[in-house]
Amino acid sequence: MNHLVIAGSILLAAAPGEALPTMADVPTLAKAAVARRIEVPPSAIHILAAKPSERMPGFVVCGRVETAGGNDDTGAEGGERFFVVIPGNFAVLDQDGKGLVDSYWSANHCE
């Protein structure tokens, strides 16, 4: 059993993994998560709030994606809303369900 523990600690020392993101990394990571979901230029992605999460390790980000007409099929003025969790780069958009984004925004005090 000791050999397994020693082997595991050597493996962790040799491959510690990615560094945890900092608040400075959050805007770039959030924009990349949204851009993976929908094709828009980075300048169309606007972060309204980025802060440490109250419920889990990491950060939460709320924002809007500017659309061509300033409005989209979700009925949201100013563009489609999004919610991102960092790390993990998990992005939820109005197109996934307006109620889902409402829930995340409300739970994380985005409005």
C-alpha positions as CSV (number, residue, x, y, z in Angstrom):
1,M,0.0,0.0,0.0
2,N,2.9,2.4,0.8
3,H,4.2,1.9,-2.7
4,L,0.9,3.0,-4.2
5,V,0.9,6.2,-2.1
6,I,4.5,7.0,-3.1
7,A,3.8,6.3,-6.7
8,G,0.7,8.6,-6.5
9,S,2.7,11.4,-4.9
10,I,5.4,11.2,-7.6
11,L,2.8,11.3,-10.3
12,L,1.2,14.4,-8.7
13,A,4.6,16.1,-8.4
14,A,5.4,15.3,-12.0
15,A,2.1,16.4,-13.4
16,P,0.4,18.9,-11.1
17,G,-2.2,19.9,-13.7
18,E,-3.3,23.4,-14.7
19,A,-3.1,26.3,-12.4
20,L,-6.4,27.6,-11.0
21,P,-7.6,30.7,-12.7
22,T,-7.4,34.0,-11.0
23,M,-9.9,36.9,-11.2
24,A,-7.6,38.5,-13.9
25,D,-8.1,35.4,-16.1
26,V,-11.9,35.3,-15.7
27,P,-13.0,37.8,-18.5
28,T,-10.9,36.1,-21.1
29,L,-12.1,32.6,-20.1
30,A,-15.7,33.6,-19.9
31,K,-15.6,35.2,-23.4
32,A,-14.0,32.0,-24.8
33,A,-16.7,29.9,-23.2
34,V,-19.4,32.0,-24.8
35,A,-17.6,32.1,-28.1
36,R,-17.5,28.3,-28.2
37,R,-21.2,28.2,-27.9
38,I,-22.2,30.9,-30.5
39,E,-20.2,32.5,-33.3
40,V,-19.8,36.1,-32.4
41,P,-16.8,38.4,-32.3
42,P,-15.3,38.9,-28.8
43,S,-16.3,42.6,-29.0
44,A,-20.0,41.5,-28.9
45,I,-19.6,39.7,-25.6
46,H,-20.1,42.1,-22.6
47,I,-19.5,41.0,-19.1
48,L,-21.8,42.6,-16.6
49,A,-20.6,40.9,-13.4
50,A,-17.7,38.7,-12.6
51,K,-17.1,37.6,-9.0
52,P,-16.1,34.7,-6.8
53,S,-18.8,32.1,-6.5
54,E,-20.6,31.9,-3.2
55,R,-21.5,28.2,-3.7
56,M,-18.5,26.5,-5.2
57,P,-14.8,27.1,-5.8
58,G,-14.1,29.5,-8.7
59,F,-16.0,32.3,-10.3
60,V,-19.3,33.2,-11.8
61,V,-19.8,35.5,-14.8
62,C,-23.0,37.2,-16.0
63,G,-23.3,39.1,-19.2
64,R,-24.9,39.7,-22.6
65,V,-24.1,39.0,-26.2
66,E,-24.8,42.0,-28.4
67,T,-26.9,41.0,-31.4
68,A,-27.2,42.8,-34.7
69,G,-30.4,44.5,-34.0
70,G,-29.8,45.0,-30.2
71,N,-32.6,42.5,-29.6
72,D,-33.0,38.8,-30.4
73,D,-35.6,36.0,-30.5
74,T,-35.5,35.6,-26.7
75,G,-37.1,39.0,-26.2
76,A,-34.2,40.1,-24.1
77,E,-33.4,43.8,-24.7
78,G,-29.7,44.4,-25.3
79,G,-29.0,40.9,-26.6
80,E,-28.8,37.3,-25.3
81,R,-27.9,36.8,-21.7
82,F,-25.3,34.3,-20.5
83,F,-23.9,32.8,-17.3
84,V,-20.5,31.2,-17.1
85,V,-18.8,29.1,-14.4
86,I,-15.0,29.3,-14.1
87,P,-13.1,26.9,-13.9
88,G,-14.9,24.6,-16.1
89,N,-15.9,27.2,-18.7
90,F,-19.5,26.1,-18.5
91,A,-21.7,28.6,-20.4
92,V,-25.5,28.8,-20.3
93,L,-27.3,31.1,-22.8
94,D,-30.9,32.3,-23.1
95,Q,-31.2,30.0,-26.1
96,D,-30.7,27.1,-23.6
97,G,-33.8,28.3,-21.8
98,K,-34.6,31.7,-20.5
99,G,-35.8,30.3,-17.2
100,L,-32.5,28.5,-16.7
101,V,-30.5,31.7,-17.2
102,D,-33.1,33.5,-14.9
103,S,-32.4,30.9,-12.2
104,Y,-28.6,31.3,-12.4
105,W,-28.7,35.1,-12.6
106,S,-31.0,35.2,-9.6
107,A,-29.1,32.7,-7.5
108,N,-25.8,34.6,-8.1
109,H,-27.2,38.1,-7.7
110,C,-26.5,39.1,-11.3
111,E,-29.4,41.6,-11.7
